[in-house]
């Protein structure tokens, strides 16, 4: 019972939703299974522990986010336009979440970094891998912009790390204040970090 092909996906989906709303530590296996609509035995059929579930939730969420970031950052648009689109879609995604549940959920990776990185080395290591992958994707775009002389940075990877850190920080503030408008300054701040000037139409307010 409960070991049907979709039981694992139900557990993952329920766990992610509950973690985004309440955090990881306060959740129990029974509560996750109740939200997923599966017997408790199904949990331990698919996951050896609650930590194993957390790792699976991270992998599942990253798979979706990585696909989105790849679509945006590997598009045919100019480099800085791609970065701007990444920020715009991030803000739009947070707004959709707020409209759905009433609060800004923030970034699952950032939330779990704050909550769990000092508690379990396996989760810390996986989060490091995910953030390193994000930095690598952004660094590639910044390198293209540098070749086009659209930015002035010394180290593209460190510049990308600053951009990702800014993105995470602004999402954190959006969650804290429950206000997606906190994400509004992202683009201008990114241009400043990269030593770039905003397009003429942006300066003119068009």
SVG drawing of the C-alpha trace seen along z (x, -y; Angstrom):
<svg xmlns="http://www.w3.org/2000/svg" viewBox="-4 -60 45 62">
<polyline fill="none" stroke="black" stroke-width="0.4" points="0.0,0.0 1.2,-3.5 4.1,-2.2 2.6,-3.3 4.7,-5.0 3.5,-8.5 3.9,-8.0 7.5,-9.3 6.6,-12.4 3.7,-13.1 6.1,-12.9 8.6,-15.2 5.9,-17.7 4.4,-17.8 7.8,-18.1 8.9,-20.9 5.7,-22.9 5.9,-22.3 9.6,-23.2 8.9,-26.5 6.1,-27.4 7.5,-26.2 11.1,-25.1 12.6,-21.7 13.3,-21.1 9.8,-21.5 8.4,-18.9 7.8,-15.3 7.5,-12.3 3.9,-11.7 2.9,-15.3 4.7,-15.0 2.9,-11.7 -0.4,-13.1 0.0,-16.1 1.1,-13.8 -1.8,-11.4 0.4,-8.3 0.9,-5.8 4.0,-6.4 5.5,-3.1 5.7,-4.6 8.1,-7.2 10.7,-4.7 10.3,-2.7 11.6,-5.6 13.7,-7.5 16.1,-6.1 15.8,-9.1 14.4,-12.6 17.9,-13.9 17.7,-11.7 14.3,-13.3 15.9,-16.8 18.6,-15.9 16.0,-14.5 13.9,-17.7 17.0,-19.8 17.8,-17.7 14.2,-17.9 14.0,-21.6 17.4,-22.2 16.5,-20.1 13.6,-22.4 15.5,-25.6 18.5,-24.5 16.3,-24.0 14.8,-27.5 18.2,-29.1 19.6,-27.2 16.7,-28.3 17.2,-32.0 21.0,-32.2 21.7,-30.1 19.2,-32.0 20.1,-34.0 19.6,-37.3 22.5,-39.6 24.4,-38.7 23.1,-41.5 19.6,-41.0 19.8,-37.4 20.8,-38.3 18.0,-40.9 15.5,-38.2 16.8,-35.9 16.0,-38.6 12.6,-39.3 11.6,-35.7 12.8,-35.3 10.7,-38.2 7.7,-36.9 8.1,-33.5 8.1,-34.9 5.0,-37.0 3.2,-33.9 4.1,-32.1 2.9,-35.1 -0.4,-35.2 -0.8,-31.5 -0.2,-31.2 -0.2,-34.7 3.5,-35.0 6.8,-35.3 8.4,-31.8 11.9,-32.9 14.5,-30.6 14.4,-27.0 18.2,-26.8 18.7,-30.0 16.2,-29.0 17.8,-25.6 21.3,-27.1 20.3,-29.3 18.5,-26.5 20.5,-23.3 24.0,-24.0 25.4,-23.8 23.4,-20.7 24.2,-18.2 27.3,-18.0 25.5,-16.1 23.0,-19.0 25.7,-21.6 27.8,-19.9 24.8,-19.6 23.9,-23.2 27.5,-24.2 27.3,-22.2 24.1,-23.9 25.3,-27.4 28.6,-26.7 26.6,-25.5 24.6,-28.8 27.8,-30.8 29.3,-28.9 26.2,-29.6 26.2,-33.3 30.0,-33.5 29.7,-32.2 27.3,-35.0 29.5,-37.6 32.4,-36.4 30.5,-36.9 29.6,-40.5 33.3,-41.1 34.3,-40.0 31.8,-42.5 33.3,-45.2 29.9,-45.7 31.2,-45.1 34.4,-45.8 35.3,-43.0 38.6,-41.5 37.4,-38.0 34.3,-36.7 33.6,-34.0 33.9,-36.3 31.7,-38.8 29.2,-36.0 29.4,-35.0 28.6,-38.6 25.6,-38.6 24.2,-35.3 24.8,-36.5 22.9,-39.7 20.0,-37.7 19.8,-35.5 20.0,-38.5 17.3,-40.4 15.0,-37.3 15.7,-36.9 14.6,-40.5 11.5,-39.9 10.7,-37.0 11.4,-39.0 9.2,-41.9 6.7,-39.8 7.1,-42.2 8.3,-41.2 9.1,-44.9 12.3,-44.3 13.5,-42.6 13.0,-45.7 16.6,-47.1 18.2,-43.9 19.0,-44.9 20.5,-48.3 22.5,-46.8 23.8,-44.1 24.9,-46.7 26.8,-48.5 28.4,-45.3 29.6,-44.5 30.8,-48.0 28.2,-48.3 25.9,-51.2 22.2,-50.7 20.8,-50.9 20.0,-54.4 16.3,-53.8 16.5,-52.6 18.3,-55.8 15.7,-57.9 12.9,-56.0 11.4,-54.7"/>
</svg>
